[in-house]
Every structure is written in C-alpha cells, then in structure tokens.
Amino acid sequence: MTQLSYDNIFDAITGDKSEAADLRFRADLMLTLRKIFEAKGWNQAAIADALGVPQPRVSELLRGKIHLFSSDKLIGFLAKLDVQLKPSFSADHKVVCEVIEAA
C-alpha cells in the first residue's frame, strides 16, 4: 500500500495546483487577520466596525469559513486596517511576503 504525503492540506483536497495555492493563500490571509485582531484585543463588534461588515460575517471569518471569502475581499479587509502585503524575491531565490502596518 502506498502512503501519500502532502506539504499542506489543500494539496490533498484538490489535485489542481492553482486551486490549492488559492486556498492556502486565503487561509494565510485569514490567519494574518486573526492575529491582527488578537493583537489589538478586539471583540467581534469592534472587528465588524473596523471592517464595515455585520457581526455574523466576522464570525464566519474567525471560524475560518474559507469558502465564503475571496482573496480580493480578504486583501480589502487588510487595507481597511491600513495593512498591506509586500511580496519580494530574496537573494536565496525565495518569495517572501512582508506584512506592513501603516504607522
């Protein structure tokens, strides 16, 4: 019997590398947002106010309902928090994505 091995769960969910990459990117964005909310000590009402969305939408975001949020929507949430992503290519040939919060 052959045992399958995956680098992440999304590769196991779909055989489409593009779809797996999108799912992983959205999951990473959701985790980044959650860490920002935790660092600020915000409850769901404060998050809803900051993002301009109803509280049930915040609940879906915090519960990781990845299928309900596009990459564009999640990047838009970061922008509303004055946070941007800055991808770059390092000297050792790796893609690095820096999360920058406006001062």
N, C-alpha and C positions, 0 to 999 in steps of 0.2 A: 504494500500500500504506500502510495506517495503522499508525503506531507507537504502541503502548500505553505509558503511563507510570504508575508507581505510587510512592506515598510510602514503602512498605515491602513486603517480600517477601510478607507474609501477605495483603495485598490481592490479590496475584497468584495466590496458592494457592487462595483461596476467594472467591466472589462475595458471601458472607454477611458483612456488616459486623460483626455481633456475634461471629461465629466468628473473624474476622481480629483483632478487638480482644482477644479472649481469648488467642489465640495470641501476640500481641505482648506482652500483659501478662505471660504466663507466661515468655516469653523474657527480658523485662526483669527479672523476679524471679530467674531463673536466673543472669543476668549479675551481678546485685547479690550473690547468694550467692557466686558465684565470686570476685568482688572482695574480699569479706569474708575468704574462706578464704586468698586470696593475701596479703592484708594481715597476717593472723595467722601466715602461714608454715606452715599446717597441711598435712600429707600426708593421703592418703585414710583411713588408720587413725584419725587424730585427728578428721577430719571425721565419720567413721562413729560414733565415740564421742560426739561432741558432739550429733549429730542422733539418736542411738539407732537407727541403721539398719545393715544389713550393708554391708560394703565394696563388693560388686557394685552396690548401689543408689547409692552415692556415685559410682561410675564412670559409671553411666547419667546422673546429674545433671551431672557435669563434662563429659561428652561431648555435652550438650545434647539428650538424648532427650526432647524437649518433650512428646511424645505419652504419656509414661509418668507425668507429674506434673500433678496438678490445681493450680489456683490456691490452693485451700484447703491442700493439702499443702505447697506452697512457702511460703505465709504462715506455716504452722505451723513450718517449719524456721527461718524468721527469728525467730519467737517463742522457739524453743529457744535461740537465740543472743542473746536479750534485745535484739532489733532489731524496731522497728515502723515501719510506713508511716503517714505523716500527710498525707493529701491535703487541699488547701485551694484556695481560689479567690483569685487575685491581683487587685490593683487594676486591672491592664490586661486583666482578663477572661480569664485563662488558668488552667487547672487545673495546680496544682503539687503534686508528691508529694515530701515530705521523708522521708529515711531517718534514723531516730533510734535511736541505740545507747544503751542504758542505761549509766549511769556505774558 
